[in-house]
Amino acid sequence: MKTRFFKQLLTTIAVGAISIGSAQAATAGALISAADEQPMARVGTGFGINSFRGFNTNAATQYVIDGAAIAGEPLPSQMGLGTRVNALLDASTNATVTEGNALTVFIDNALIGPISAITPQFKVLGQALTITSDTVLVDIPANNLSALQVGQVLEVAGQIDANNSFVATRIALKQSVNNWRLTGYLTAANSGSSTASIGSQAISFTGIAPSDCPATLIPGLYVEVRATPITPFAANQLINTVTRLHCGAPTPPGTPGAPAAVDGLVSAVTEPPATEFKVNNLTISYAPTTFFRNGNSEDIDLGVRVEVEGIYVDASNIAATKIRFIRPTQRFQANLLPSDVVPNVSVTVFGKVIKFTPQTRDEDGIAANGLSALAAVEVRTYSDSAGNLYATRIRDRGNIRPDRFKLAGAAGDIVVLTSFKIVGVNVNTGTSAFFNASGQSITPAAFYNELTPERMVEISSATYDAGSNTLSGGDVAFIDDVFANRAGIANAVNNALVSGTLTEVALDAVFAAGFE
């Protein structure tokens, strides 16, 4: 990777106001510990994925952008921070899922096209976007999405949900593009009339032979569509300028026996005691020895973003050794009033505003319709780096009781033998019973001896005082793995595949040459 690329990319970093981690992570093959959760510093020429994985590039590295191979190096506008990438590692370099030389880098933008709606839900080409404080904004006036207008063209990278909504990792404003790009799952298809729909966006592919697709298109197929831009373009207008329709998968298939570190949104899950779930096209299995970070198996739910490290059993099945929730998870349960819910916007629990997103599961219609009376409600959430909370699921939990309050999440502000906080909510443990992660009763001293900041804990069967925003009594338990040593992946040499979000770049090449 030449210095020119890094000079341009440094400018992108300054615009995006992204900081680069400085703590060195342990190499793959070492025992899993708290050190593995520290951001990896980029040394040498290359890039980082998901903050914990750093890879080198060289003259042999090949790049494929949105399905098309390119000569030379990608521009920062094509491979800036927040871009979605899949990296196939060079087996000859003793590659692991945390380091090695990148043989091929697949750079992927999920959407390229006009804004079709801004309120109440931001959409591009009819596909709903979840935008958080972690979304990298590029060339957006004043970094303020409210400055945008319907019809302006955006380039969007992110993870796709099963309902064709996206958690956006990067959004760039484009002044002009030669092609639109739309990826997602077919929600309707008619091969006879050469028409289909991806979410709410209808397309016509008359005269276009779908590639790598079955003879008959059916709903549920993952497709990539390219089209010539239409000007002017109205929201939900039929796209009849399609130049390509290709069937594929959000994540490239893996090599049996090869290691992998892939991330995405949970797309299918079976209620416990199931031991597997889906991330896009991949089936993930886990075992009692699987290491969880930022949550546990109960937090595996539709729309939740996870990173999975493990070994390919076959091309589409991974046996997980480690599952990390990209953002910390929380679980709330409380008695809520109708005024606590703003339909299609948010719910307030323990004084915390929790936003609804296109990924929020709402089987009981609470997010869509609100509450008609006082009710016990459970809300599962995740938080972004700015502390904003987003609902992944909301459920009616039946009859209200004064001692049915519950909260789970990362501990903070610990006062030994007395209290701690979860997302700023006070937890008074003076009359609580204590349990370890295996459900065994332990003493208060044993609990607090093990409790550290960011350790995942839960208080259940508690009472709640709104005046002091305090949960008291009940049962207090650990709900995640201790940072105990668990064997990691060693000697991962068989074409390891790593997918995720570009989070870091190497800058030493810039400074070695003298940055101007």
Secondary structure, DSSP 8 states (H G I E B T S, - for coil): --HHHHHHHHHHHHHHT-----S----TTS-B-GGGGS-----SSEEEETTTEEEE--TT-EEEETTEEESS---TTTS-TT-EEEEEE-GGGT--SSS-BEEEEEEE-SEEEEEEE-SSS-EETTEEEE--TTSEEES-GGG-GGG--TT-EEEEEEEE-TTS-EEEEEEEEES--S-EEEEEEEEEEETTTTEEEETTEEEE-TT---BS--SS--TT-EEEEEE---SS--TT--B--EEEEEE--SS----TT-EEEEEEEEEEE--TT--EEEETTEEEE--TT-EEESS-GGG--TT-EEEEEEEEEETTEEEEEEEEESS-EEEEEEEE-GGGEETTTEEEETTEEEE--TT-B-TTSHHHH--SS-EEEEEEEEE-TT--EEEEEEEE--S--TT-EEEEEEEEEEETTTEEEETTEEEE-TT-EEE-TTS-EE-HHHHHHH--TT-EEEEEEEEEETTTTEEESSEEEE-S--S--B----S--S--EEEEEEEEE--HHHHHH---
